[in-house]
Amino acid sequence: MATARMRDLATGLASASVWSMDPVETATTLVELTRLEAQVAELKARVAMHADEIEVGDTAGATSTANWLAHATKQTRPAAHRAVRFGYQLDTHPMVREALAAGQVLADQAHVIIDAVTKLPDDLDPDLVTRAETHLVEQAQDHDARALRILGRRLLDVIDPAAADAHEARLLEKEEQEAAKACRLTMVDDGHGKVHGRFTLPTLAGARLKKMLLALAAPKHQAATHGPGVERRPGPERMGRAFAELIDRIPAAVLPQVGGTDATIVVTLSYESLIGQIEQAGILDTGEHISPGAARRLACTARIIPAVLGSQSEVLDLGRSRRFHSKAQRIALAHRDGGCTAQGCDWPPGLCHAHHDPPWSQGGTTNLDHARLLCPRHHAIAHRQIEFHLRT
């Protein structure tokens, strides 16, 4: 069989030495191997379709040829089903099949071309469909699969310009509807102070999120917020810090209420820990623990709800909530302080926190005499009770 000879040839090549190949020979070999891979992909798809037509799976006692292929080759069932389906797709697009068999297009390019042609309007003239397929096969000589997908969206510009804009609008609207249905977000707390997650968003939402994170991950902003050297840390770490900061910046008041209250994090900690007399962890209403410094930082800018707890931590009496620093006070602080009051810090007032000095938990009052602006970094330092110099 031809495939047996191909296997023998490949086995012989497996022991071939490549160390003596010069740059030109190496480059040529890589290109030729890539073309050969495309030719093998076409043959595999054609044989997979033939296997399905003669019901190889049924002969072997499997529920389908694709399931038999998955079991026989130890590939996943979705991959096996895609292989069989690809064979049928190539059979209905002979021009793409011939180009793939000749190594002129790659398998991922072939998938994109077939997908783009399939999405053309059903009432399009068959000659125009043939022109579209020919055009994309030609473009595959100069564009990879990703670029081809973009070209495929404007395929009607080439074959039927009058209908192009309306067709693209319909395609994009359908994509956006499907993207909205595919929205996903999962989060898992690992029990070691970190939450891991995965998400799927529509393109527009993803683009907006990326713009926001890039602004917060900018080196100058990171250095000012977290200290010198942070801006040189790996991009994923800076983007992660930016994501956490973005969450901190979203006011709970602008979100929908749940159970009659704003989206609120409840932290339980002792009064002694709140005023810094002891270092005791705060407990979130979800059961996780946070450091005393983080709890005190939240207490400075959030609502403080005094509560009397019984011996089993049940709430016996709950005081009135109280919000610190009104908008008028923030405006006055911005005018007076001009930004972060830590010595040498140039953080602007609009990005600063209003800090009680002395802290409210230690008797400070909510007035201008006991308030000053601190950037997020120096605000966190203040609540960790680390000394730093303030501007006078």
Sequence and secondary structure as in RCSB ss.txt:
>XXXX:A:sequence
MATARMRDLATGLASASVWSMDPVETATTLVELTRLEAQVAELKARVAMHADEIEVGDTAGATSTANWLAHATKQ
TRPAAHRAVRFGYQLDTHPMVREALAAGQVLADQAHVIIDAVTKLPDDLDPDLVTRAETHLVEQAQDHDARALRI
LGRRLLDVIDPAAADAHEARLLEKEEQEAAKACRLTMVDDGHGKVHGRFTLPTLAGARLKKMLLALAAPKHQAAT
HGPGVERRPGPERMGRAFAELIDRIPAAVLPQVGGTDATIVVTLSYESLIGQIEQAGILDTGEHISPGAARRLAC
TARIIPAVLGSQSEVLDLGRSRRFHSKAQRIALAHRDGGCTAQGCDWPPGLCHAHHDPPWSQGGTTNLDHARLLC
PRHHAIAHRQIEFHLRT
>XXXX:A:secstr
 HHHHHHHHHHHHHT   TT  HHHHHHHHHHHHHHHHHHHHHHHHHHHHHHHTTHHHHTT SSHHHHHHHHHT 
 HHHHHHHHHHHHHHHH HHHHHHHHTTSS HHHHHHHHHHHHTS TTS HHHHHHHHHHHHHHTTT  HHHHHH
HHHTHHHHH HHHHHHHHHHHHHHHHHHHHHT EEEEEE SSS EEEEEE  HHHHHHHHHHHHHHT HHHHHHH
H TTGGGS HHHHHHHHHHHHHHHS GGGS  BTTB S   EE  HHHHTTSS   EEETTS EE HHHHHHHHH
HS B  EEE TTS EEEE   B  S HHHHHHHHHHH S  BTT    GGG EEEESS GGGT  SSGGGEEEE 
HHHHHHHHTT    B  
